[in-house]
Amino acid sequence: MCALPVAAARPIVLTAAERHRLKKAAWGHKTEHRARVWVQIVLWAARGRSNARIAVEVGVHVDTVRTWRSRFADLV
């Protein structure tokens, strides 16, 4: 049985200002849950974590991590 190739995770690079703004949102009390999850995924991705590890850390499915990571990379 041959394994299918796995696409490399898209790298995320943040400026200091972006990182600061995202950290505030990640831990802000008024940030809605969905936004908090998205921000945490982006912050972990910027640290070079794998999609699988981010999924475990944040408590979501790896497909969710791939989706949000890709969406953020498309915005930048």
PyMOL Python script that loads the backbone (N, CA, C, O; Angstrom):
from pymol import cmd

cmd.read_pdbstr("""\
ATOM      1  N   MET A   1       0.857  -1.174   0.000  1.00  0.00           N
ATOM      2  CA  MET A   1       0.000   0.000   0.000  1.00  0.00           C
ATOM      3  C   MET A   1       0.903   1.237   0.000  1.00  0.00           C
ATOM      4  O   MET A   1       1.781   1.358   0.854  1.00  0.00           O
ATOM      5  N   CYS A   2       0.701   2.133  -0.926  1.00  0.00           N
ATOM      6  CA  CYS A   2       1.526   3.343  -0.970  1.00  0.00           C
ATOM      7  C   CYS A   2       0.797   4.490  -0.271  1.00  0.00           C
ATOM      8  O   CYS A   2      -0.422   4.638  -0.362  1.00  0.00           O
ATOM      9  N   ALA A   3       1.578   5.272   0.413  1.00  0.00           N
ATOM     10  CA  ALA A   3       1.003   6.406   1.145  1.00  0.00           C
ATOM     11  C   ALA A   3       0.886   7.607   0.225  1.00  0.00           C
ATOM     12  O   ALA A   3       1.741   7.833  -0.632  1.00  0.00           O
ATOM     13  N   LEU A   4      -0.156   8.360   0.406  1.00  0.00           N
ATOM     14  CA  LEU A   4      -0.333   9.584  -0.360  1.00  0.00           C
ATOM     15  C   LEU A   4       0.591  10.666   0.180  1.00  0.00           C
ATOM     16  O   LEU A   4       0.805  10.747   1.390  1.00  0.00           O
ATOM     17  N   PRO A   5       1.134  11.487  -0.689  1.00  0.00           N
ATOM     18  CA  PRO A   5       2.001  12.565  -0.198  1.00  0.00           C
ATOM     19  C   PRO A   5       1.194  13.586   0.592  1.00  0.00           C
ATOM     20  O   PRO A   5       0.041  13.873   0.271  1.00  0.00           O
ATOM     21  N   VAL A   6       1.813  14.120   1.615  1.00  0.00           N
ATOM     22  CA  VAL A   6       1.168  15.124   2.446  1.00  0.00           C
ATOM     23  C   VAL A   6       1.745  16.484   2.073  1.00  0.00           C
ATOM     24  O   VAL A   6       2.962  16.671   2.063  1.00  0.00           O
ATOM     25  N   ALA A   7       0.869  17.421   1.770  1.00  0.00           N
ATOM     26  CA  ALA A   7       1.317  18.762   1.418  1.00  0.00           C
ATOM     27  C   ALA A   7       1.967  19.428   2.623  1.00  0.00           C
ATOM     28  O   ALA A   7       1.511  19.276   3.756  1.00  0.00           O
ATOM     29  N   ALA A   8       3.022  20.156   2.363  1.00  0.00           N
ATOM     30  CA  ALA A   8       3.702  20.870   3.441  1.00  0.00           C
ATOM     31  C   ALA A   8       2.802  21.983   3.969  1.00  0.00           C
ATOM     32  O   ALA A   8       2.078  22.630   3.212  1.00  0.00           O
ATOM     33  N   ALA A   9       2.862  22.187   5.265  1.00  0.00           N
ATOM     34  CA  ALA A   9       2.085  23.259   5.884  1.00  0.00           C
ATOM     35  C   ALA A   9       2.603  24.600   5.389  1.00  0.00           C
ATOM     36  O   ALA A   9       3.812  24.804   5.271  1.00  0.00           O
ATOM     37  N   ARG A  10       1.689  25.505   5.103  1.00  0.00           N
ATOM     38  CA  ARG A  10       2.085  26.820   4.620  1.00  0.00           C
ATOM     39  C   ARG A  10       2.705  27.622   5.756  1.00  0.00           C
ATOM     40  O   ARG A  10       2.125  27.730   6.837  1.00  0.00           O
ATOM     41  N   PRO A  11       3.884  28.184   5.509  1.00  0.00           N
ATOM     42  CA  PRO A  11       4.539  28.951   6.578  1.00  0.00           C
ATOM     43  C   PRO A  11       3.793  30.255   6.870  1.00  0.00           C
ATOM     44  O   PRO A  11       3.249  30.894   5.968  1.00  0.00           O
ATOM     45  N   ILE A  12       3.781  30.625   8.121  1.00  0.00           N
ATOM     46  CA  ILE A  12       3.156  31.869   8.568  1.00  0.00           C
ATOM     47  C   ILE A  12       4.242  32.730   9.190  1.00  0.00           C
ATOM     48  O   ILE A  12       4.947  32.294  10.100  1.00  0.00           O
ATOM     49  N   VAL A  13       4.371  33.952   8.697  1.00  0.00           N
ATOM     50  CA  VAL A  13       5.340  34.895   9.247  1.00  0.00           C
ATOM     51  C   VAL A  13       4.571  36.127   9.701  1.00  0.00           C
ATOM     52  O   VAL A  13       3.815  36.720   8.931  1.00  0.00           O
ATOM     53  N   LEU A  14       4.773  36.507  10.960  1.00  0.00           N
ATOM     54  CA  LEU A  14       4.071  37.647  11.535  1.00  0.00           C
ATOM     55  C   LEU A  14       5.047  38.765  11.869  1.00  0.00           C
ATOM     56  O   LEU A  14       6.188  38.515  12.258  1.00  0.00           O
ATOM     57  N   THR A  15       4.588  39.989  11.713  1.00  0.00           N
ATOM     58  CA  THR A  15       5.375  41.118  12.201  1.00  0.00           C
ATOM     59  C   THR A  15       5.153  41.211  13.705  1.00  0.00           C
ATOM     60  O   THR A  15       4.250  40.573  14.247  1.00  0.00           O
ATOM     61  N   ALA A  16       5.969  41.998  14.366  1.00  0.00           N
ATOM     62  CA  ALA A  16       5.812  42.173  15.813  1.00  0.00           C
ATOM     63  C   ALA A  16       4.442  42.772  16.136  1.00  0.00           C
ATOM     64  O   ALA A  16       3.806  42.382  17.116  1.00  0.00           O
ATOM     65  N   ALA A  17       3.997  43.710  15.318  1.00  0.00           N
ATOM     66  CA  ALA A  17       2.694  44.340  15.550  1.00  0.00           C
ATOM     67  C   ALA A  17       1.555  43.342  15.362  1.00  0.00           C
ATOM     68  O   ALA A  17       0.603  43.330  16.143  1.00  0.00           O
ATOM     69  N   GLU A  18       1.648  42.507  14.330  1.00  0.00           N
ATOM     70  CA  GLU A  18       0.607  41.498  14.104  1.00  0.00           C
ATOM     71  C   GLU A  18       0.569  40.498  15.263  1.00  0.00           C
ATOM     72  O   GLU A  18      -0.499  40.143  15.760  1.00  0.00           O
ATOM     73  N   ARG A  19       1.749  40.056  15.678  1.00  0.00           N
ATOM     74  CA  ARG A  19       1.816  39.099  16.787  1.00  0.00           C
ATOM     75  C   ARG A  19       1.198  39.688  18.051  1.00  0.00           C
ATOM     76  O   ARG A  19       0.450  39.005  18.751  1.00  0.00           O
ATOM     77  N   HIS A  20       1.506  40.954  18.348  1.00  0.00           N
ATOM     78  CA  HIS A  20       0.962  41.619  19.538  1.00  0.00           C
ATOM     79  C   HIS A  20      -0.565  41.702  19.461  1.00  0.00           C
ATOM     80  O   HIS A  20      -1.258  41.397  20.431  1.00  0.00           O
ATOM     81  N   ARG A  21      -1.082  42.117  18.303  1.00  0.00           N
ATOM     82  CA  ARG A  21      -2.524  42.249  18.125  1.00  0.00           C
ATOM     83  C   ARG A  21      -3.219  40.890  18.252  1.00  0.00           C
ATOM     84  O   ARG A  21      -4.280  40.789  18.867  1.00  0.00           O
ATOM     85  N   LEU A  22      -2.624  39.856  17.674  1.00  0.00           N
ATOM     86  CA  LEU A  22      -3.223  38.524  17.749  1.00  0.00           C
ATOM     87  C   LEU A  22      -3.178  37.959  19.168  1.00  0.00           C
ATOM     88  O   LEU A  22      -4.123  37.301  19.604  1.00  0.00           O
ATOM     89  N   LYS A  23      -2.093  38.210  19.883  1.00  0.00           N
ATOM     90  CA  LYS A  23      -2.012  37.743  21.269  1.00  0.00           C
ATOM     91  C   LYS A  23      -3.085  38.401  22.133  1.00  0.00           C
ATOM     92  O   LYS A  23      -3.688  37.751  22.987  1.00  0.00           O
ATOM     93  N   LYS A  24      -3.318  39.693  21.909  1.00  0.00           N
ATOM     94  CA  LYS A  24      -4.386  40.375  22.660  1.00  0.00           C
ATOM     95  C   LYS A  24      -5.735  39.735  22.375  1.00  0.00           C
ATOM     96  O   LYS A  24      -6.537  39.534  23.287  1.00  0.00           O
ATOM     97  N   ALA A  25      -5.986  39.414  21.109  1.00  0.00           N
ATOM     98  CA  ALA A  25      -7.259  38.797  20.731  1.00  0.00           C
ATOM     99  C   ALA A  25      -7.378  37.378  21.277  1.00  0.00           C
ATOM    100  O   ALA A  25      -8.463  36.948  21.667  1.00  0.00           O
ATOM    101  N   ALA A  26      -6.267  36.657  21.303  1.00  0.00           N
ATOM    102  CA  ALA A  26      -6.293  35.264  21.762  1.00  0.00           C
ATOM    103  C   ALA A  26      -6.673  35.156  23.230  1.00  0.00           C
ATOM    104  O   ALA A  26      -7.310  34.185  23.640  1.00  0.00           O
ATOM    105  N   TRP A  27      -6.292  36.132  24.008  1.00  0.00           N
ATOM    106  CA  TRP A  27      -6.550  36.050  25.440  1.00  0.00           C
ATOM    107  C   TRP A  27      -7.551  37.085  25.934  1.00  0.00           C
ATOM    108  O   TRP A  27      -7.782  37.193  27.138  1.00  0.00           O
ATOM    109  N   GLY A  28      -8.150  37.850  25.016  1.00  0.00           N
ATOM    110  CA  GLY A  28      -9.136  38.850  25.395  1.00  0.00           C
ATOM    111  C   GLY A  28     -10.429  38.204  25.864  1.00  0.00           C
ATOM    112  O   GLY A  28     -10.881  37.209  25.297  1.00  0.00           O
ATOM    113  N   HIS A  29     -11.011  38.771  26.888  1.00  0.00           N
ATOM    114  CA  HIS A  29     -12.239  38.207  27.454  1.00  0.00           C
ATOM    115  C   HIS A  29     -13.451  38.426  26.569  1.00  0.00           C
ATOM    116  O   HIS A  29     -14.440  37.702  26.679  1.00  0.00           O
ATOM    117  N   LYS A  30     -13.385  39.415  25.693  1.00  0.00           N
ATOM    118  CA  LYS A  30     -14.536  39.710  24.842  1.00  0.00           C
ATOM    119  C   LYS A  30     -14.427  39.074  23.461  1.00  0.00           C
ATOM    120  O   LYS A  30     -15.322  39.237  22.631  1.00  0.00           O
ATOM    121  N   THR A  31     -13.336  38.348  23.206  1.00  0.00           N
ATOM    122  CA  THR A  31     -13.152  37.691  21.915  1.00  0.00           C
ATOM    123  C   THR A  31     -14.047  36.460  21.851  1.00  0.00           C
ATOM    124  O   THR A  31     -14.035  35.629  22.759  1.00  0.00           O
ATOM    125  N   GLU A  32     -14.827  36.346  20.770  1.00  0.00           N
ATOM    126  CA  GLU A  32     -15.704  35.188  20.640  1.00  0.00           C
ATOM    127  C   GLU A  32     -14.872  33.923  20.437  1.00  0.00           C
ATOM    128  O   GLU A  32     -13.730  33.987  19.982  1.00  0.00           O
ATOM    129  N   HIS A  33     -15.447  32.791  20.773  1.00  0.00           N
ATOM    130  CA  HIS A  33     -14.727  31.520  20.761  1.00  0.00           C
ATOM    131  C   HIS A  33     -14.134  31.200  19.388  1.00  0.00           C
ATOM    132  O   HIS A  33     -12.970  30.810  19.296  1.00  0.00           O
ATOM    133  N   ARG A  34     -14.910  31.357  18.341  1.00  0.00           N
ATOM    134  CA  ARG A  34     -14.444  31.030  16.988  1.00  0.00           C
ATOM    135  C   ARG A  34     -13.213  31.862  16.622  1.00  0.00           C
ATOM    136  O   ARG A  34     -12.251  31.336  16.061  1.00  0.00           O
ATOM    137  N   ALA A  35     -13.243  33.146  16.938  1.00  0.00           N
ATOM    138  CA  ALA A  35     -12.106  34.023  16.643  1.00  0.00           C
ATOM    139  C   ALA A  35     -10.900  33.634  17.486  1.00  0.00           C
ATOM    140  O   ALA A  35      -9.769  33.671  17.002  1.00  0.00           O
ATOM    141  N   ARG A  36     -11.126  33.267  18.724  1.00  0.00           N
ATOM    142  CA  ARG A  36     -10.031  32.868  19.608  1.00  0.00           C
ATOM    143  C   ARG A  36      -9.328  31.612  19.068  1.00  0.00           C
ATOM    144  O   ARG A  36      -8.100  31.529  19.091  1.00  0.00           O
ATOM    145  N   VAL A  37     -10.099  30.648  18.588  1.00  0.00           N
ATOM    146  CA  VAL A  37      -9.522  29.433  18.013  1.00  0.00           C
ATOM    147  C   VAL A  37      -8.695  29.781  16.779  1.00  0.00           C
ATOM    148  O   VAL A  37      -7.573  29.299  16.624  1.00  0.00           O
ATOM    149  N   TRP A  38      -9.242  30.609  15.912  1.00  0.00           N
ATOM    150  CA  TRP A  38      -8.545  31.027  14.694  1.00  0.00           C
ATOM    151  C   TRP A  38      -7.218  31.707  15.026  1.00  0.00           C
ATOM    152  O   TRP A  38      -6.190  31.412  14.415  1.00  0.00           O
ATOM    153  N   VAL A  39      -7.247  32.607  15.984  1.00  0.00           N
ATOM    154  CA  VAL A  39      -6.046  33.344  16.374  1.00  0.00           C
ATOM    155  C   VAL A  39      -5.009  32.397  16.980  1.00  0.00           C
ATOM    156  O   VAL A  39      -3.823  32.513  16.675  1.00  0.00           O
ATOM    157  N   GLN A  40      -5.430  31.477  17.821  1.00  0.00           N
ATOM    158  CA  GLN A  40      -4.490  30.540  18.420  1.00  0.00           C
ATOM    159  C   GLN A  40      -3.835  29.660  17.352  1.00  0.00           C
ATOM    160  O   GLN A  40      -2.643  29.364  17.440  1.00  0.00           O
ATOM    161  N   ILE A  41      -4.599  29.246  16.355  1.00  0.00           N
ATOM    162  CA  ILE A  41      -4.040  28.455  15.254  1.00  0.00           C
ATOM    163  C   ILE A  41      -2.962  29.251  14.532  1.00  0.00           C
ATOM    164  O   ILE A  41      -1.884  28.725  14.255  1.00  0.00           O
ATOM    165  N   VAL A  42      -3.240  30.505  14.228  1.00  0.00           N
ATOM    166  CA  VAL A  42      -2.276  31.345  13.517  1.00  0.00           C
ATOM    167  C   VAL A  42      -1.021  31.562  14.359  1.00  0.00           C
ATOM    168  O   VAL A  42       0.092  31.492  13.837  1.00  0.00           O
ATOM    169  N   LEU A  43      -1.185  31.822  15.646  1.00  0.00           N
ATOM    170  CA  LEU A  43      -0.025  32.035  16.509  1.00  0.00           C
ATOM    171  C   LEU A  43       0.850  30.779  16.607  1.00  0.00           C
ATOM    172  O   LEU A  43       2.075  30.880  16.544  1.00  0.00           O
ATOM    173  N   TRP A  44       0.242  29.610  16.759  1.00  0.00           N
ATOM    174  CA  TRP A  44       1.013  28.368  16.810  1.00  0.00           C
ATOM    175  C   TRP A  44       1.701  28.120  15.469  1.00  0.00           C
ATOM    176  O   TRP A  44       2.850  27.682  15.432  1.00  0.00           O
ATOM    177  N   ALA A  45       1.005  28.398  14.375  1.00  0.00           N
ATOM    178  CA  ALA A  45       1.591  28.199  13.044  1.00  0.00           C
ATOM    179  C   ALA A  45       2.799  29.104  12.840  1.00  0.00           C
ATOM    180  O   ALA A  45       3.794  28.692  12.244  1.00  0.00           O
ATOM    181  N   ALA A  46       2.713  30.327  13.331  1.00  0.00           N
ATOM    182  CA  ALA A  46       3.827  31.267  13.203  1.00  0.00           C
ATOM    183  C   ALA A  46       5.043  30.798  13.995  1.00  0.00           C
ATOM    184  O   ALA A  46       6.171  31.189  13.695  1.00  0.00           O
ATOM    185  N   ARG A  47       4.821  29.977  14.985  1.00  0.00           N
ATOM    186  CA  ARG A  47       5.934  29.419  15.768  1.00  0.00           C
ATOM    187  C   ARG A  47       6.526  28.183  15.102  1.00  0.00           C
ATOM    188  O   ARG A  47       7.476  27.592  15.615  1.00  0.00           O
ATOM    189  N   GLY A  48       5.966  27.792  13.963  1.00  0.00           N
ATOM    190  CA  GLY A  48       6.513  26.668  13.217  1.00  0.00           C
ATOM    191  C   GLY A  48       5.971  25.306  13.609  1.00  0.00           C
ATOM    192  O   GLY A  48       6.547  24.282  13.241  1.00  0.00           O
ATOM    193  N   ARG A  49       4.866  25.280  14.353  1.00  0.00           N
ATOM    194  CA  ARG A  49       4.287  24.008  14.780  1.00  0.00           C
ATOM    195  C   ARG A  49       3.610  23.311  13.593  1.00  0.00           C
ATOM    196  O   ARG A  49       3.144  23.962  12.658  1.00  0.00           O
ATOM    197  N   SER A  50       3.566  21.988  13.650  1.00  0.00           N
ATOM    198  CA  SER A  50       2.886  21.210  12.614  1.00  0.00           C
ATOM    199  C   SER A  50       1.377  21.334  12.795  1.00  0.00           C
ATOM    200  O   SER A  50       0.893  21.668  13.877  1.00  0.00           O
ATOM    201  N   ASN A  51       0.645  21.061  11.722  1.00  0.00           N
ATOM    202  CA  ASN A  51      -0.810  21.120  11.795  1.00  0.00           C
ATOM    203  C   ASN A  51      -1.353  20.130  12.820  1.00  0.00           C
ATOM    204  O   ASN A  51      -2.292  20.442  13.552  1.00  0.00           O
ATOM    205  N   ALA A  52      -0.764  18.942  12.873  1.00  0.00           N
ATOM    206  CA  ALA A  52      -1.231  17.920  13.817  1.00  0.00           C
ATOM    207  C   ALA A  52      -1.022  18.376  15.262  1.00  0.00           C
ATOM    208  O   ALA A  52      -1.894  18.187  16.110  1.00  0.00           O
ATOM    209  N   ARG A  53       0.119  18.968  15.532  1.00  0.00           N
ATOM    210  CA  ARG A  53       0.398  19.426  16.905  1.00  0.00           C
ATOM    211  C   ARG A  53      -0.522  20.589  17.279  1.00  0.00           C
ATOM    212  O   ARG A  53      -1.012  20.655  18.406  1.00  0.00           O
ATOM    213  N   ILE A  54      -0.756  21.502  16.339  1.00  0.00           N
ATOM    214  CA  ILE A  54      -1.661  22.627  16.604  1.00  0.00           C
ATOM    215  C   ILE A  54      -3.053  22.102  16.910  1.00  0.00           C
ATOM    216  O   ILE A  54      -3.716  22.590  17.825  1.00  0.00           O
ATOM    217  N   ALA A  55      -3.503  21.105  16.148  1.00  0.00           N
ATOM    218  CA  ALA A  55      -4.842  20.534  16.360  1.00  0.00           C
ATOM    219  C   ALA A  55      -4.982  20.004  17.782  1.00  0.00           C
ATOM    220  O   ALA A  55      -6.016  20.199  18.421  1.00  0.00           O
ATOM    221  N   VAL A  56      -3.952  19.341  18.273  1.00  0.00           N
ATOM    222  CA  VAL A  56      -3.980  18.808  19.641  1.00  0.00           C
ATOM    223  C   VAL A  56      -3.978  19.947  20.651  1.00  0.00           C
ATOM    224  O   VAL A  56      -4.761  19.934  21.601  1.00  0.00           O
ATOM    225  N   GLU A  57      -3.107  20.931  20.456  1.00  0.00           N
ATOM    226  CA  GLU A  57      -2.987  22.057  21.390  1.00  0.00           C
ATOM    227  C   GLU A  57      -4.286  22.861  21.499  1.00  0.00           C
ATOM    228  O   GLU A  57      -4.699  23.247  22.592  1.00  0.00           O
ATOM    229  N   VAL A  58      -4.922  23.107  20.349  1.00  0.00           N
ATOM    230  CA  VAL A  58      -6.113  23.956  20.324  1.00  0.00           C
ATOM    231  C   VAL A  58      -7.382  23.145  20.580  1.00  0.00           C
ATOM    232  O   VAL A  58      -8.388  23.692  21.033  1.00  0.00           O
ATOM    233  N   GLY A  59      -7.339  21.852  20.293  1.00  0.00           N
ATOM    234  CA  GLY A  59      -8.506  21.000  20.520  1.00  0.00           C
ATOM    235  C   GLY A  59      -9.472  20.987  19.359  1.00  0.00           C
ATOM    236  O   GLY A  59     -10.687  20.943  19.555  1.00  0.00           O
ATOM    237  N   VAL A  60      -8.935  21.025  18.139  1.00  0.00           N
ATOM    238  CA  VAL A  60      -9.766  20.983  16.940  1.00  0.00           C
ATOM    239  C   VAL A  60      -9.236  19.899  16.009  1.00  0.00           C
ATOM    240  O   VAL A  60      -8.178  19.321  16.257  1.00  0.00           O
ATOM    241  N   HIS A  61      -9.969  19.629  14.944  1.00  0.00           N
ATOM    242  CA  HIS A  61      -9.543  18.640  13.952  1.00  0.00           C
ATOM    243  C   HIS A  61      -8.436  19.235  13.090  1.00  0.00           C
ATOM    244  O   HIS A  61      -8.397  20.443  12.859  1.00  0.00           O
ATOM    245  N   VAL A  62      -7.542  18.378  12.618  1.00  0.00           N
ATOM    246  CA  VAL A  62      -6.419  18.854  11.810  1.00  0.00           C
ATOM    247  C   VAL A  62      -6.900  19.549  10.529  1.00  0.00           C
ATOM    248  O   VAL A  62      -6.220  20.447  10.032  1.00  0.00           O
ATOM    249  N   ASP A  63      -8.042  19.158   9.994  1.00  0.00           N
ATOM    250  CA  ASP A  63      -8.580  19.836   8.806  1.00  0.00           C
ATOM    251  C   ASP A  63      -8.949  21.282   9.115  1.00  0.00           C
ATOM    252  O   ASP A  63      -8.819  22.156   8.258  1.00  0.00           O
ATOM    253  N   THR A  64      -9.404  21.533  10.323  1.00  0.00           N
ATOM    254  CA  THR A  64      -9.716  22.900  10.742  1.00  0.00           C
ATOM    255  C   THR A  64      -8.447  23.737  10.761  1.00  0.00           C
ATOM    256  O   THR A  64      -8.447  24.890  10.329  1.00  0.00           O
ATOM    257  N   VAL A  65      -7.375  23.157  11.259  1.00  0.00           N
ATOM    258  CA  VAL A  65      -6.091  23.864  11.285  1.00  0.00           C
ATOM    259  C   VAL A  65      -5.632  24.170   9.870  1.00  0.00           C
ATOM    260  O   VAL A  65      -5.218  25.292   9.581  1.00  0.00           O
ATOM    261  N   ARG A  66      -5.701  23.188   8.991  1.00  0.00           N
ATOM    262  CA  ARG A  66      -5.295  23.406   7.593  1.00  0.00           C
ATOM    263  C   ARG A  66      -6.096  24.534   6.956  1.00  0.00           C
ATOM    264  O   ARG A  66      -5.541  25.381   6.257  1.00  0.00           O
ATOM    265  N   THR A  67      -7.386  24.540   7.198  1.00  0.00           N
ATOM    266  CA  THR A  67      -8.260  25.556   6.608  1.00  0.00           C
ATOM    267  C   THR A  67      -7.885  26.948   7.085  1.00  0.00           C
ATOM    268  O   THR A  67      -7.694  27.848   6.267  1.00  0.00           O
ATOM    269  N   TRP A  68      -7.777  27.142   8.393  1.00  0.00           N
ATOM    270  CA  TRP A  68      -7.497  28.467   8.928  1.00  0.00           C
ATOM    271  C   TRP A  68      -6.088  28.923   8.609  1.00  0.00           C
ATOM    272  O   TRP A  68      -5.857  30.102   8.341  1.00  0.00           O
ATOM    273  N   ARG A  69      -5.154  28.003   8.635  1.00  0.00           N
ATOM    274  CA  ARG A  69      -3.769  28.344   8.285  1.00  0.00           C
ATOM    275  C   ARG A  69      -3.696  28.818   6.830  1.00  0.00           C
ATOM    276  O   ARG A  69      -3.032  29.807   6.519  1.00  0.00           O
ATOM    277  N   SER A  70      -4.379  28.105   5.958  1.00  0.00           N
ATOM    278  CA  SER A  70      -4.397  28.472   4.540  1.00  0.00           C
ATOM    279  C   SER A  70      -5.095  29.809   4.314  1.00  0.00           C
ATOM    280  O   SER A  70      -4.625  30.630   3.526  1.00  0.00           O
ATOM    281  N   ARG A  71      -6.202  30.028   4.993  1.00  0.00           N
ATOM    282  CA  ARG A  71      -6.929  31.302   4.847  1.00  0.00           C
ATOM    283  C   ARG A  71      -6.073  32.473   5.283  1.00  0.00           C
ATOM    284  O   ARG A  71      -6.056  33.511   4.622  1.00  0.00           O
ATOM    285  N   PHE A  72      -5.363  32.319   6.387  1.00  0.00           N
ATOM    286  CA  PHE A  72      -4.512  33.416   6.856  1.00  0.00           C
ATOM    287  C   PHE A  72      -3.371  33.654   5.878  1.00  0.00           C
ATOM    288  O   PHE A  72      -3.043  34.802   5.577  1.00  0.00           O
ATOM    289  N   ALA A  73      -2.766  32.586   5.381  1.00  0.00           N
ATOM    290  CA  ALA A  73      -1.659  32.732   4.423  1.00  0.00           C
ATOM    291  C   ALA A  73      -2.135  33.429   3.151  1.00  0.00           C
ATOM    292  O   ALA A  73      -1.384  34.192   2.543  1.00  0.00           O
ATOM    293  N   ASP A  74      -3.379  33.171   2.746  1.00  0.00           N
ATOM    294  CA  ASP A  74      -3.932  33.842   1.558  1.00  0.00           C
ATOM    295  C   ASP A  74      -4.155  35.331   1.791  1.00  0.00           C
ATOM    296  O   ASP A  74      -4.074  36.122   0.851  1.00  0.00           O
ATOM    297  N   LEU A  75      -4.434  35.718   3.022  1.00  0.00           N
ATOM    298  CA  LEU A  75      -4.669  37.122   3.337  1.00  0.00           C
ATOM    299  C   LEU A  75      -3.379  37.942   3.300  1.00  0.00           C
ATOM    300  O   LEU A  75      -3.393  39.127   2.968  1.00  0.00           O
ATOM    301  N   VAL A  76      -2.290  37.308   3.639  1.00  0.00           N
ATOM    302  CA  VAL A  76      -1.005  38.013   3.764  1.00  0.00           C
ATOM    303  C   VAL A  76      -0.290  38.088   2.468  1.00  0.00           C
ATOM    304  O   VAL A  76       0.804  38.648   2.398  1.00  0.00           O
TER     305      VAL A  76
END
""", "prot")
cmd.dss("prot")
cmd.show_as("cartoon", "prot")
cmd.util.cbc("prot")
cmd.orient("prot")
